Amino acid sequence: QVQLAESGGGLVQPGVSLGLSCAASGSIFSINVMGWYRQAPGKQRELVATITSGGLTYYADAVKRRFTISRDKAKNTVYLQMNSLKPEDTAVYYCAVPRSFLGTTVDYWGQGTQVTVSS
């Protein structure tokens, strides 16, 4: 079992930056890929970004060149730096352990953290 704990959400104005963190605990030796997903009101949960243990990254088109995923293996923590935030980035953001780099199947979810982008 893997436990994931997100932090760093909040209410921000459009155009600013915000960072999220996710600390993993438990059977962390089994983790290869980690990722971030989000779910906006009335929409399906969607993949935001993934990162492998080797540092390979994948981004959804909507966040490319604005968001950066990174990982500190020593701290068992994955980060999501979000720049130039837009109102359409408003969602609950979930940390997750997907089975693969493309993130189609997820084995573990965090509890989620709310990000609201509004003026």
C-alpha positions as CSV (number, residue, x, y, z in Angstrom):
1,Q,0.0,0.0,0.0
2,V,1.1,3.5,-0.8
3,Q,-0.3,6.6,1.0
4,L,-0.1,10.0,-0.8
5,A,-0.6,13.4,0.9
6,E,-0.9,16.6,-1.1
7,S,-0.4,20.1,0.0
8,G,-0.2,23.6,-1.4
9,G,-3.6,24.3,-2.9
10,G,-5.4,27.6,-2.5
11,L,-7.1,30.6,-4.1
12,V,-4.9,32.6,-6.5
13,Q,-5.5,35.3,-9.1
14,P,-5.0,34.6,-12.8
15,G,-1.4,34.9,-14.0
16,V,0.3,34.0,-10.8
17,S,2.2,30.8,-9.8
18,L,1.4,28.1,-7.3
19,G,3.2,25.0,-6.2
20,L,1.8,21.7,-5.1
21,S,3.6,18.9,-3.2
22,C,2.9,15.3,-2.6
23,A,4.6,13.1,-0.1
24,A,4.5,9.3,-0.6
25,S,4.7,6.8,2.2
26,G,4.3,3.1,2.7
27,S,5.5,0.7,0.0
28,I,7.3,3.4,-1.9
29,F,9.9,0.9,-3.2
30,S,7.3,-0.2,-5.7
31,I,6.8,3.3,-7.2
32,N,8.1,4.0,-10.7
33,V,5.7,6.6,-12.1
34,M,4.1,9.4,-10.2
35,G,1.6,11.9,-11.5
36,W,-0.8,14.7,-11.0
37,Y,-4.4,14.7,-12.2
38,R,-7.2,17.2,-11.8
39,Q,-11.0,17.3,-11.8
40,A,-12.9,20.5,-12.5
41,P,-16.6,20.9,-11.4
42,G,-18.8,18.9,-13.8
43,K,-15.9,17.3,-15.7
44,Q,-14.1,14.0,-15.7
45,R,-10.8,13.6,-13.9
46,E,-7.9,14.2,-16.3
47,L,-4.2,13.6,-16.4
48,V,-2.0,16.7,-15.9
49,A,1.5,15.3,-15.8
50,T,3.6,12.3,-15.0
51,I,7.2,11.6,-14.1
52,T,9.2,8.4,-14.0
53,S,11.8,7.4,-11.5
54,G,14.3,8.3,-14.3
55,G,13.0,11.7,-14.7
56,L,11.1,11.3,-17.9
57,T,8.1,13.6,-18.0
58,Y,4.7,13.8,-19.8
59,Y,2.4,16.8,-19.9
60,A,-1.2,17.3,-21.1
61,D,-1.4,19.8,-23.9
62,A,-3.4,22.2,-21.8
63,V,-0.5,22.7,-19.3
64,K,2.6,22.3,-21.5
65,R,5.1,25.2,-21.0
66,R,3.2,26.4,-18.0
67,F,3.4,23.5,-15.5
68,T,6.5,21.6,-14.4
69,I,6.5,18.3,-12.6
70,S,9.5,17.3,-10.6
71,R,10.5,14.6,-8.1
72,D,12.8,14.3,-5.1
73,K,13.3,10.5,-4.7
74,A,15.2,11.0,-1.5
75,K,12.2,12.7,0.0
76,N,9.7,10.5,-1.8
77,T,8.0,13.7,-2.9
78,V,6.6,14.9,-6.2
79,Y,6.0,18.5,-7.0
80,L,3.9,20.4,-9.5
81,Q,4.9,24.0,-10.2
82,M,2.1,25.8,-11.9
83,N,2.8,29.1,-13.7
84,S,0.6,31.6,-15.6
85,L,-2.5,30.1,-14.0
86,K,-5.8,30.5,-15.8
87,P,-9.4,30.3,-14.5
88,E,-9.7,27.0,-16.4
89,D,-7.0,25.5,-14.2
90,T,-9.5,25.6,-11.3
91,A,-9.9,22.0,-10.1
92,V,-9.2,19.6,-7.4
93,Y,-5.7,18.3,-8.0
94,Y,-4.8,14.8,-7.1
95,C,-1.5,13.1,-6.7
96,A,-1.4,9.6,-7.9
97,V,0.7,6.5,-8.7
98,P,-0.2,5.4,-12.2
99,R,0.9,2.1,-13.6
100,S,2.5,3.6,-16.6
101,F,4.0,6.8,-18.0
102,L,0.8,7.7,-19.9
103,G,-1.2,7.4,-16.7
104,T,-4.3,5.6,-18.0
105,T,-4.6,3.3,-14.9
106,V,-4.0,4.5,-11.4
107,D,-3.2,2.3,-8.4
108,Y,-3.2,4.9,-5.7
109,W,-4.8,8.3,-5.2
110,G,-4.2,11.1,-2.8
111,Q,-7.1,12.9,-1.2
112,G,-6.9,15.9,-3.4
113,T,-6.2,19.6,-2.9
114,Q,-8.3,22.5,-4.3
115,V,-6.8,25.0,-6.6
116,T,-9.0,28.0,-7.5
117,V,-7.9,30.6,-10.0
118,S,-10.2,33.7,-9.8
119,S,-9.9,37.4,-9.8
